[in-house]
Amino acid sequence: MKAQLNEEEEKQVAQLRKLVEHNLTDYYDTDFNLLRWLQGHPGSVESVAEKLNEHLRARSSSWKLDDLWRQPVTHNINVHNEILIEDLSYVRDNIVVVVDQCGSADHRGMLQTHSFDEVLLATCYEQEHILHRVMEVEHLTGRQAWVVYVMDLNGLEYSKYLYELTLGPTRCMVDFLCAHYVEIVKCFVLVNVPPFVNALWTLIRPFLPNRTKQKIQMLSSSNWREEILKYASADALPTTWNISTEQRFKADLARPFPFEEENFHCNRKEEVPTDCKTVYINAHKNIMLDFELCVGNELSWWITANMDLAFGVFCSDRKDETNTKKMKVVYPNLVRLPGPLVVPLKGSITAENNAYYKIYFANTRTSWRPLAVTYSIIVKK
């Protein structure tokens, strides 16, 4: 069904489409996908196009974001903390319901087992499935659809680690989602809220975009099972919320379970590559490592760092090119990986054309000490 936009929205969407057409894929090219970026970023259409182009270039990287919705969400991270994605709220119009049991998820075990780029990729699997559901609803109705994202905080415990998690990995995750999945969520609804969350909210609030802050809805600790029904039908909400005297919630959702300690990086006894080198990068500086590859060559890496790290892989026909915006994105430009890295980054790409492939490291923080990046890079011809 044709998208129902007003005259001004149609004009701006057409203008934005023209500015990003060289990066826009057929799959992502819908009026509402473009409208979301205009809604989420104040300012000129040109400034919005710059941000959207960065996202579109990441979509076409080795992560192949356009295709993730076709694949089952079976990454080890997703299996340990399954989310519920329902087609419709049945209470609010054009709303998709998502339930995330983040309070009882084993965040420490996840970060001890998997590198943070793996965590981001696993999140993309979920987000692309959510986005696809939203796009399906919009295709059927011709009207913009939204997500009610329910966060179940049952099991969340106040600790020094929660404080560190909030200021480190959680903040990096929020930054990533705000950069790539814009204006999908109508509101975040918090249930099973422990008393200390108000203090935690005071800590998190300054780091959130203003539009995101306005979307947070905390339900009461005593009556949330009734209050949540203003957002979604009981049929769309998980059976794990049922109590012995009332079995109203009908949707199946497995409870999160902990990661196995024997799989923690510190227990795997993996050897550090013998050919490692270390580079030091001062605040707000970056370096690039250049490799001339032919079609079919494989570039693999092992990387660790003592502080927050920005990392990506690009390619260019020119060896002397240093502007990442003029290069093809081969591996997404992850602008903040929380350091020190607990689990090293390990990955590889296969060259799809003859070009100069550039591994990018950056220190985006202001610090009196330099970022130390220890790495091993292997090229297989």
C-alpha positions in Angstrom: 0.0 0.0 0.0 1.3 3.5 -0.8 2.9 5.3 2.1 0.6 8.0 3.6 2.8 11.0 3.9 1.9 14.7 4.1 3.2 17.1 1.4 6.2 18.3 3.4 7.2 14.7 4.3 7.0 13.6 0.7 9.2 16.5 -0.4 11.8 15.9 2.2 11.8 12.1 1.6 12.3 12.7 -2.1 15.2 15.1 -1.4 16.8 12.7 1.0 16.5 9.7 -1.4 18.2 11.7 -4.1 21.2 12.5 -1.7 21.7 8.8 -0.7 20.7 7.0 -3.9 24.2 5.8 -4.6 24.2 3.8 -1.3 20.5 3.0 -1.1 19.5 -0.7 -1.7 16.2 -1.8 -3.0 15.4 -3.6 0.2 16.0 -0.5 2.5 14.4 2.0 0.0 11.0 2.7 1.6 9.5 6.1 2.3 9.1 5.3 6.0 12.7 4.1 6.4 13.9 7.5 5.0 11.2 9.4 7.0 12.6 7.8 10.2 16.0 9.5 9.7 14.3 12.9 9.1 12.3 12.5 12.3 15.3 11.4 14.3 17.8 14.0 13.3 17.0 17.7 13.4 18.7 20.0 10.9 19.0 20.2 7.2 18.2 17.3 4.9 21.9 17.4 3.8 23.1 16.8 7.4 20.6 13.9 7.7 21.9 12.4 4.4 25.4 12.4 5.7 24.4 10.3 8.7 22.2 8.0 6.6 25.0 7.4 4.1 27.2 6.2 6.9 24.5 3.7 7.9 23.9 2.6 4.4 27.6 2.0 3.8 27.6 -0.2 6.9 24.6 -2.1 5.6 26.6 -3.1 2.5 29.6 -4.2 4.5 30.6 -7.8 5.2 27.8 -7.9 7.9 25.3 -7.7 5.0 22.6 -6.2 7.2 19.9 -6.3 4.5 20.0 -10.1 4.6 20.0 -10.7 8.4 16.2 -10.8 8.7 16.2 -13.9 6.4 18.5 -15.8 8.9 17.4 -17.4 12.1 18.5 -15.5 15.3 20.7 -18.4 16.5 24.0 -16.7 17.5 25.1 -17.9 20.9 24.4 -14.5 22.4 20.8 -14.4 21.1 20.2 -18.0 22.3 21.3 -17.1 25.8 19.0 -14.1 26.0 16.1 -14.6 23.6 13.8 -11.7 22.9 10.2 -11.8 21.9 9.1 -10.1 18.7 5.3 -10.0 18.2 3.6 -8.9 15.0 1.2 -6.5 16.6 0.2 -5.0 20.0 -3.5 -5.7 19.4 -4.1 -2.7 21.7 -2.3 0.2 20.0 -2.5 0.8 16.2 0.4 -0.1 14.0 2.6 -1.2 16.9 5.0 -4.1 17.0 5.8 -5.5 20.5 9.2 -6.5 21.6 10.0 -8.0 25.1 13.6 -8.1 26.3 14.5 -9.9 29.5 17.6 -7.7 30.0 17.3 -7.7 33.8 18.1 -11.5 34.1 20.5 -11.7 31.2 24.1 -12.8 31.9 25.8 -9.6 30.7 29.1 -10.4 32.5 29.2 -13.9 31.0 28.4 -12.6 27.6 31.3 -10.0 27.7 33.7 -12.6 29.1 32.8 -15.0 26.3 32.4 -12.9 23.2 34.2 -9.9 21.7 32.2 -6.6 21.6 32.0 -6.6 17.9 30.3 -10.0 18.1 27.9 -8.5 20.7 27.0 -5.7 18.2 26.5 -8.2 15.3 24.2 -10.3 17.5 22.3 -7.1 18.3 22.0 -6.4 14.6 20.4 -9.8 14.0 17.6 -8.8 16.5 17.3 -5.2 15.2 17.0 -6.3 11.6 14.3 -8.8 12.4 12.4 -6.1 14.3 12.9 -3.6 11.4 11.6 -6.2 9.0 8.4 -6.7 11.1 7.9 -2.9 11.2 8.4 -2.7 7.4 5.9 -5.5 6.8 3.2 -3.7 8.9 3.9 -0.5 7.0 3.6 -2.2 3.6 0.2 -3.7 4.7 -1.3 -0.5 6.2 0.4 2.4 4.3 1.0 4.0 7.7 4.2 4.4 9.8 4.7 1.6 12.3 6.5 1.7 15.6 7.9 -0.6 18.3 6.9 -0.7 21.9 10.1 -2.1 23.5 9.3 -3.7 26.8 12.4 -4.1 29.1 11.9 -6.7 31.9 14.3 -5.7 34.7 13.5 -8.7 36.9 16.7 -10.1 38.4 18.7 -6.9 38.0 21.0 -6.4 41.0 22.7 -3.2 42.1 26.5 -3.7 42.2 29.8 -2.1 41.3 29.7 -4.2 38.1 26.3 -2.8 37.1 27.8 0.7 37.4 30.8 -0.2 35.2 28.5 -2.0 32.7 26.3 1.1 32.5 29.1 3.5 31.8 31.0 1.2 29.5 29.4 -1.5 27.3 25.8 -0.3 27.8 26.7 3.2 26.8 28.6 2.0 23.7 25.6 -0.2 22.8 23.2 2.7 23.1 25.5 4.9 20.9 25.6 2.2 18.2 21.8 1.7 18.2 21.1 5.5 18.1 23.5 5.7 15.1 22.0 2.9 13.1 18.4 2.2 14.2 16.7 5.6 14.2 13.1 6.3 15.3 11.9 2.7 15.3 10.9 2.7 19.0 7.8 4.6 20.1 8.5 4.0 23.7 10.6 1.9 26.1 8.4 0.4 28.8 10.2 -0.8 31.9 8.5 -3.5 34.1 9.7 -5.3 37.2 11.5 -2.1 38.1 13.7 -2.5 41.3 13.9 0.5 43.7 17.5 1.4 42.8 16.7 2.0 39.1 15.9 5.7 39.8 19.5 6.2 40.9 20.7 4.3 37.8 18.4 6.4 35.6 20.1 9.5 37.0 23.4 8.1 35.9 22.3 7.0 32.4 20.1 10.0 31.5 22.9 12.5 30.5 24.2 10.1 27.9 20.9 9.6 26.1 19.5 11.7 23.2 16.7 14.0 24.2 14.2 12.1 22.1 15.2 8.8 23.7 14.8 10.2 27.2 11.2 11.2 26.5 10.4 7.7 25.4 11.1 6.0 28.7 8.1 4.8 30.6 8.5 3.1 34.1 5.6 1.1 35.3 4.8 0.8 39.0 6.4 -2.1 40.9 3.1 -3.2 42.3 0.6 -3.0 39.4 2.7 -3.3 36.3 0.9 -6.5 35.1 -2.3 -4.4 34.7 -0.5 -1.2 33.4 1.3 -3.1 30.6 -2.1 -4.0 29.1 -2.4 -0.4 28.0 0.5 -1.1 25.6 -0.1 -4.6 24.4 -2.6 -7.5 24.6 -1.9 -10.3 27.1 -1.7 -12.6 24.1 1.4 -10.8 22.9 3.2 -10.9 26.3 5.3 -13.7 27.8 4.0 -16.6 29.9 6.9 -16.0 32.3 4.9 -13.1 33.8 2.1 -15.3 34.9 1.5 -15.9 38.6 -0.1 -19.0 40.1 -3.5 -17.3 40.6 -3.8 -16.0 37.1 -2.5 -17.3 33.7 -3.4 -14.4 31.4 -0.2 -14.0 29.3 0.1 -16.3 26.3 3.3 -15.7 24.3 6.2 -18.2 24.7 9.6 -16.9 25.6 12.5 -18.8 27.1 14.2 -17.5 30.1 17.8 -16.2 29.8 20.4 -18.7 31.0 24.1 -18.1 32.0 27.1 -18.5 29.8 29.3 -21.4 30.6 32.4 -20.3 32.6 34.7 -22.8 30.8 34.0 -20.8 27.6 35.1 -17.5 29.1 38.1 -16.1 27.2 40.2 -16.2 30.4 39.6 -19.9 30.7 40.1 -20.9 27.1 43.9 -20.6 27.3 44.2 -19.3 23.8 47.7 -18.3 22.8 48.6 -14.8 21.8 49.9 -14.7 18.2 53.7 -14.7 18.2 53.9 -12.0 15.5 52.0 -9.3 17.4 52.9 -5.6 17.1 51.8 -2.7 19.2 51.0 0.8 18.1 50.3 3.8 20.4 47.6 6.4 19.3 47.2 9.7 21.0 43.8 11.3 21.8 41.7 12.1 18.7 44.2 10.5 16.4 44.0 7.5 14.1 46.2 5.2 12.1 45.7 3.0 9.0 47.4 -0.2 8.1 47.5 -0.8 4.3 47.4 -4.1 2.5 47.3 -4.6 -1.2 44.9 -7.5 -1.9 43.7 -9.3 -5.0 40.3 -10.9 -5.5 40.0 -14.0 -3.2 42.8 -13.0 -0.8 41.9 -13.2 2.9 42.7 -10.6 5.5 42.4 -11.8 9.1 43.0 -10.0 12.4 43.6 -10.5 16.1 43.3 -7.2 18.1 43.3 -6.1 21.7 43.5 -2.7 23.3 44.0 -1.0 26.7 41.2 1.6 26.2 38.1 2.4 24.1 38.9 1.7 20.5 37.4 2.7 17.1 37.9 0.0 14.5 36.9 -0.7 10.9 38.1 -2.0 7.6 37.9 0.0 4.4 39.1 -0.4 0.8 40.2 2.1 -1.9 41.8 2.0 -5.3 44.3 4.6 -4.0 47.0 3.7 -1.6 47.3 7.3 -0.4 43.6 7.7 0.4 43.0 8.5 4.1 39.5 9.8 4.1 37.2 6.9 5.2 34.1 8.6 3.8 35.6 8.2 0.3 36.3 4.5 0.8 34.1 1.4 0.6 33.2 0.0 4.0 34.4 -3.6 4.2 33.9 -4.2 7.9 31.6 -1.7 9.8 33.3 1.3 11.3 32.7 0.6 15.0 33.3 4.0 16.5 33.5 2.9 20.1 34.4 -0.5 21.4 34.7 -0.4 25.2 38.2 -1.0 26.6 40.2 -2.5 27.9 39.1 -5.3 25.6 38.2 -8.3 27.6 38.0 -10.6 24.6 40.2 -9.8 21.6 38.6 -8.9 18.2 39.1 -11.8 15.8 37.7 -11.8 12.3 38.5 -11.9 8.6 37.3 -10.6 5.2 37.8 -11.9 1.7 38.8 -9.4 -1.0 36.0 -8.9 -3.5 38.2 -6.8 -5.8 41.8 -5.8 -6.4 42.3 -2.8 -4.1 44.1 -1.4 -1.1 42.5 -2.7 2.1 42.9 -0.5 5.1 42.5 -1.5 8.8 41.6 1.6 10.8 42.3 2.2 14.5 41.3 5.4 16.3 41.5 6.9 19.7 38.3 8.9 20.0 38.7 9.7 23.7 40.4 12.6 25.5 43.0 11.0 27.7 46.5 11.8 29.1 47.7 8.4 28.1 47.7 6.9 24.5 45.6 4.1 23.3 47.8 1.0 22.9 46.6 -1.4 20.2 48.2 -4.9 20.0 47.5 -6.7 16.8 48.3 -9.5 14.5 47.3 -9.2 10.8 47.6 -12.1 8.4 47.1 -12.1 4.6 46.4 -15.4 2.9 46.9 -15.3 -0.9 
